[in-house]
Amino acid sequence: MSNVLVIESSARQQGSVSRQLTEQFIARWQAAHPADQIQVRDLAVDQVPHLDANLLGGWMTPADQHSLAEQAALALSNTLTDEVLAADVLVLAAPMYNFAIPSTLKAWLDHVLRAGVTFKYSETGPQGLLTGKRAFVLTARGGIYAGGNMDHQEPYLRQVLAFIGIHDVSFIHAEGLNLGADFMEKGLAEAKAQLAELI
Ligand SMILES: Cc1cc2nc3c(=O)[nH]c(=O)nc-3n(C[C@H](O)[C@H](O)[C@H](O)COP(=O)(O)O)c2cc1C
């Protein structure tokens, strides 16, 4: 049995294409792996706070010296990090907002890229500690960017996932969604076909 952690980040609940992709992912994954546990964290519903002085203080001082404010800041951050540690499969759903990922997803990443927990500094440089995990990234974009230099989603997410040790990453992009009905239909159909082939 594996644990699958799905992170939703579309600000919309209705009409969201990235949510359609996660819905299909979950249905297919459950059919193929009925014993697996699937957990969904919706960053639009439960937004995570930006990093602040209390959280950084909590990370950087020993537990027995934490102030009450640092303890409180650490509690949610630890939960988010524990969820990633427990996951065998990570699914990130990311609409493209202003050429990049939603700020809610960036805030979540700021919590889970944690020195000493998900990566560590070694004599040979930073080393990812989340080995043996697989990730899927499902994006939704109004325009068409895959492989171009205006795509600040895929290169960034590949880098941060590799930084914490996750190298087995599959990207599925639904593109051209705001370019008219034909493009939208084609972009969505292609992404769904890729998902069906992968899982
Ligand atoms: C605030 C905002 C910014 C956006 N920025 C871009 C962008 O830079 N490039 C793009 O191709 N589409 C952009 N879009 C369009 C979305 O990527 C597209 O509507 C996508 O389907 C959103 O994902 P969702 O359907 O899961 O909500 C933007 C949409 C919003 C609401």
The ligand as a Gaussian input file, in Angstrom:
#p B3LYP/6-31G(d) Opt

LIG

0 1
 C       -4.588000      35.489000     -12.053000
 C       -4.403000      34.659000     -13.286000
 C       -3.212000      34.712000     -13.967000
 C       -3.036000      33.934000     -15.108000
 N       -1.833000      33.977000     -15.745000
 C       -1.652000      33.219000     -16.850000
 C       -0.398000      33.204000     -17.520000
 O        0.559000      33.863000     -17.141000
 N       -0.276000      32.409000     -18.610000
 C       -1.294000      31.630000     -19.047000
 O       -1.116000      30.915000     -20.034000
 N       -2.481000      31.605000     -18.420000
 C       -2.669000      32.368000     -17.339000
 N       -3.886000      32.348000     -16.694000
 C       -4.923000      31.422000     -17.168000
 C       -4.929000      30.134000     -16.344000
 O       -3.678000      29.504000     -16.362000
 C       -5.976000      29.183000     -16.883000
 O       -7.238000      29.803000     -16.798000
 C       -6.005000      27.864000     -16.132000
 O       -7.043000      27.063000     -16.650000
 C       -6.210000      28.091000     -14.631000
 O       -6.210000      26.844000     -13.945000
 P       -7.577000      26.227000     -13.341000
 O       -8.471000      26.014000     -14.552000
 O       -7.189000      24.965000     -12.698000
 O       -8.149000      27.227000     -12.401000
 C       -4.079000      33.113000     -15.571000
 C       -5.281000      33.054000     -14.859000
 C       -5.456000      33.814000     -13.731000
 C       -6.751000      33.750000     -12.981000

